[in-house]
Amino acid sequence: ITQCHVEYYFTTDKKLVTYPWAKGLKIENIEAYYDEINFSDWTHAETGAGVLKAQHPEFEMFNQGIHARSGVGCADCHMP
């Protein structure tokens, strides 16, 4: 698991960092996970809709791209 630049949230009970990857790493999987647990980061003042604030979804986005498919990792370029 990557250590930074990932989507995460804090549980409301114990304030534990939690990754929403139970259904997969694609954005639609993460959205389905949040929908299932009825989670939102905040509530829109005018509409009352629950809204998610993506924290740092670089890892999840990277995982779906050409670099990951080619076996290139973040450290190959950013930490030579």
LUMVEX-587940 format. One record per residue: residue in three letters; x, y, z of N, C-alpha, C in turn. Coordinates in nm, 3 decimals. Layout:
REM LUMVEX-587940
["ALA", [X, Y, Z], [X, Y, Z], [X, Y, Z]]
...
//
This chain:
REM LUMVEX-587940
["ILE", [0.085, -0.118, 0.000], [0.000, 0.000, 0.000], [0.089, 0.123, 0.000]]
["THR", [0.048, 0.217, -0.076], [0.120, 0.343, -0.080], [0.103, 0.418, 0.052]]
["GLN", [0.194, 0.505, 0.083], [0.189, 0.573, 0.212], [0.132, 0.714, 0.206]]
["CYS", [0.123, 0.769, 0.089], [0.071, 0.906, 0.080], [-0.003, 0.924, -0.052]]
["HIS", [-0.069, 1.035, -0.066], [-0.143, 1.067, -0.188], [-0.247, 0.961, -0.222]]
["VAL", [-0.332, 0.932, -0.125], [-0.440, 0.835, -0.144], [-0.571, 0.894, -0.093]]
["GLU", [-0.681, 0.839, -0.138], [-0.812, 0.876, -0.085], [-0.828, 0.807, 0.051]]
["TYR", [-0.877, 0.879, 0.148], [-0.897, 0.824, 0.282], [-1.007, 0.904, 0.352]]
["TYR", [-1.050, 0.852, 0.464], [-1.142, 0.926, 0.550], [-1.117, 0.882, 0.693]]
["PHE", [-1.169, 0.960, 0.786], [-1.158, 0.926, 0.928], [-1.290, 0.869, 0.975]]
["THR", [-1.285, 0.755, 1.045], [-1.408, 0.700, 1.101], [-1.461, 0.798, 1.205]]
["THR", [-1.592, 0.805, 1.215], [-1.652, 0.902, 1.308], [-1.639, 0.859, 1.453]]
["ASP", [-1.629, 0.729, 1.477], [-1.624, 0.683, 1.616], [-1.486, 0.694, 1.678]]
["LYS", [-1.383, 0.645, 1.610], [-1.250, 0.641, 1.669], [-1.149, 0.730, 1.598]]
["LYS", [-1.195, 0.801, 1.495], [-1.106, 0.889, 1.418], [-0.986, 0.814, 1.361]]
["LEU", [-1.011, 0.694, 1.308], [-0.906, 0.615, 1.246], [-0.900, 0.644, 1.097]]
["VAL", [-0.778, 0.656, 1.043], [-0.763, 0.672, 0.899], [-0.808, 0.542, 0.833]]
["THR", [-0.898, 0.555, 0.735], [-0.955, 0.438, 0.669], [-0.953, 0.460, 0.518]]
["TYR", [-0.918, 0.353, 0.444], [-0.914, 0.359, 0.298], [-1.041, 0.297, 0.242]]
["PRO", [-1.108, 0.363, 0.148], [-1.235, 0.314, 0.094], [-1.217, 0.220, -0.024]]
["TRP", [-1.134, 0.119, -0.009], [-1.096, 0.032, -0.121], [-1.163, -0.104, -0.118]]
["ALA", [-1.260, -0.127, -0.031], [-1.321, -0.260, -0.016], [-1.386, -0.308, -0.146]]
["LYS", [-1.430, -0.218, -0.230], [-1.496, -0.255, -0.355], [-1.405, -0.238, -0.476]]
["GLY", [-1.282, -0.192, -0.456], [-1.187, -0.170, -0.564], [-1.130, -0.030, -0.562]]
["LEU", [-1.037, -0.004, -0.654], [-0.966, 0.123, -0.655], [-1.019, 0.223, -0.757]]
["LYS", [-1.110, 0.182, -0.842], [-1.166, 0.275, -0.940], [-1.257, 0.374, -0.868]]
["ILE", [-1.267, 0.493, -0.924], [-1.347, 0.598, -0.862], [-1.491, 0.552, -0.839]]
["GLU", [-1.548, 0.481, -0.937], [-1.686, 0.435, -0.920], [-1.698, 0.331, -0.807]]
["ASN", [-1.591, 0.253, -0.782], [-1.591, 0.158, -0.671], [-1.587, 0.232, -0.537]]
["ILE", [-1.506, 0.336, -0.533], [-1.495, 0.415, -0.410], [-1.627, 0.486, -0.382]]
["GLU", [-1.689, 0.540, -0.486], [-1.819, 0.605, -0.468], [-1.923, 0.505, -0.417]]
["ALA", [-1.923, 0.383, -0.472], [-2.017, 0.280, -0.427], [-1.993, 0.245, -0.280]]
["TYR", [-1.866, 0.238, -0.241], [-1.832, 0.210, -0.101], [-1.889, 0.319, -0.010]]
["TYR", [-1.864, 0.444, -0.045], [-1.914, 0.555, 0.036], [-2.067, 0.555, 0.040]]
["ASP", [-2.131, 0.525, -0.073], [-2.278, 0.518, -0.076], [-2.328, 0.410, 0.018]]
["GLU", [-2.260, 0.295, 0.018], [-2.303, 0.181, 0.100], [-2.298, 0.213, 0.249]]
["ILE", [-2.196, 0.288, 0.290], [-2.185, 0.320, 0.433], [-2.250, 0.455, 0.466]]
["ASN", [-2.312, 0.517, 0.365], [-2.382, 0.644, 0.382], [-2.289, 0.751, 0.440]]
["PHE", [-2.170, 0.763, 0.380], [-2.069, 0.857, 0.428], [-2.066, 0.981, 0.339]]
["SER", [-2.047, 1.096, 0.402], [-2.017, 1.219, 0.330], [-1.926, 1.303, 0.418]]
["ASP", [-1.843, 1.385, 0.355], [-1.753, 1.472, 0.430], [-1.824, 1.595, 0.484]]
["TRP", [-1.923, 1.642, 0.410], [-1.999, 1.759, 0.454], [-2.134, 1.760, 0.384]]
["THR", [-2.220, 1.847, 0.431], [-2.355, 1.859, 0.375], [-2.370, 1.996, 0.310]]
["HIS", [-2.414, 1.996, 0.186], [-2.433, 2.121, 0.113], [-2.542, 2.204, 0.181]]
["ALA", [-2.512, 2.329, 0.210], [-2.603, 2.416, 0.287], [-2.736, 2.441, 0.217]]
["GLU", [-2.736, 2.454, 0.086], [-2.861, 2.486, 0.015], [-2.942, 2.363, -0.023]]
["THR", [-2.874, 2.258, -0.066], [-2.947, 2.140, -0.116], [-2.964, 2.031, -0.012]]
["GLY", [-2.878, 2.031, 0.091], [-2.882, 1.925, 0.191], [-2.817, 1.796, 0.144]]
["ALA", [-2.756, 1.800, 0.026], [-2.690, 1.680, -0.029], [-2.559, 1.653, 0.041]]
["GLY", [-2.533, 1.525, 0.069], [-2.404, 1.486, 0.123], [-2.299, 1.495, 0.013]]
["VAL", [-2.183, 1.551, 0.045], [-2.078, 1.573, -0.054], [-1.949, 1.508, -0.006]]
["LEU", [-1.876, 1.448, -0.100], [-1.745, 1.390, -0.070], [-1.637, 1.489, -0.110]]
["LYS", [-1.532, 1.494, -0.032], [-1.414, 1.574, -0.066], [-1.299, 1.476, -0.086]]
["ALA", [-1.262, 1.456, -0.211], [-1.150, 1.365, -0.239], [-1.025, 1.423, -0.174]]
["GLN", [-0.956, 1.342, -0.095], [-0.840, 1.390, -0.022], [-0.719, 1.402, -0.114]]
["HIS", [-0.664, 1.290, -0.155], [-0.548, 1.285, -0.243], [-0.558, 1.157, -0.327]]
["PRO", [-0.646, 1.152, -0.427], [-0.668, 1.026, -0.499], [-0.565, 0.995, -0.607]]
["GLU", [-0.443, 1.047, -0.594], [-0.343, 1.023, -0.697], [-0.313, 0.874, -0.715]]
["PHE", [-0.301, 0.800, -0.605], [-0.272, 0.657, -0.615], [-0.382, 0.583, -0.689]]
["GLU", [-0.506, 0.612, -0.657], [-0.618, 0.545, -0.721], [-0.622, 0.579, -0.870]]
["MET", [-0.598, 0.705, -0.904], [-0.597, 0.746, -1.045], [-0.477, 0.684, -1.117]]
["PHE", [-0.361, 0.685, -1.052], [-0.240, 0.625, -1.110], [-0.262, 0.478, -1.140]]
["ASN", [-0.326, 0.408, -1.050], [-0.349, 0.264, -1.064], [-0.423, 0.226, -1.191]]
["GLN", [-0.502, 0.318, -1.245], [-0.582, 0.291, -1.364], [-0.511, 0.334, -1.493]]
["GLY", [-0.391, 0.389, -1.482], [-0.325, 0.448, -1.598], [-0.217, 0.365, -1.662]]
["ILE", [-0.159, 0.421, -1.765], [-0.056, 0.355, -1.845], [0.070, 0.325, -1.766]]
["HIS", [0.107, 0.412, -1.672], [0.229, 0.389, -1.595], [0.217, 0.265, -1.508]]
["ALA", [0.106, 0.249, -1.441], [0.086, 0.130, -1.358], [0.082, 0.004, -1.444]]
["ARG", [0.014, 0.012, -1.557], [0.007, -0.105, -1.647], [0.144, -0.141, -1.702]]
["SER", [0.234, -0.042, -1.710], [0.369, -0.066, -1.762], [0.469, -0.103, -1.653]]
["GLY", [0.423, -0.109, -1.528], [0.510, -0.147, -1.418], [0.597, -0.034, -1.365]]
["VAL", [0.564, 0.089, -1.398], [0.639, 0.204, -1.350], [0.574, 0.254, -1.222]]
["GLY", [0.653, 0.275, -1.119], [0.601, 0.325, -0.992], [0.636, 0.470, -0.971]]
["CYS", [0.574, 0.532, -0.874], [0.598, 0.674, -0.844], [0.747, 0.700, -0.818]]
["ALA", [0.809, 0.612, -0.740], [0.948, 0.631, -0.701], [1.045, 0.621, -0.818]]
["ASP", [1.003, 0.561, -0.928], [1.091, 0.551, -1.045], [1.127, 0.689, -1.099]]
["CYS", [1.038, 0.784, -1.087], [1.065, 0.920, -1.136], [1.083, 1.021, -1.023]]
["HIS", [1.009, 1.005, -0.915], [1.006, 1.108, -0.812], [1.105, 1.086, -0.698]]
["MET", [1.166, 0.970, -0.690], [1.263, 0.944, -0.583], [1.380, 0.863, -0.638]]
["PRO", [1.447, 0.916, -0.741], [1.556, 0.837, -0.804], [1.676, 0.819, -0.714]]
//
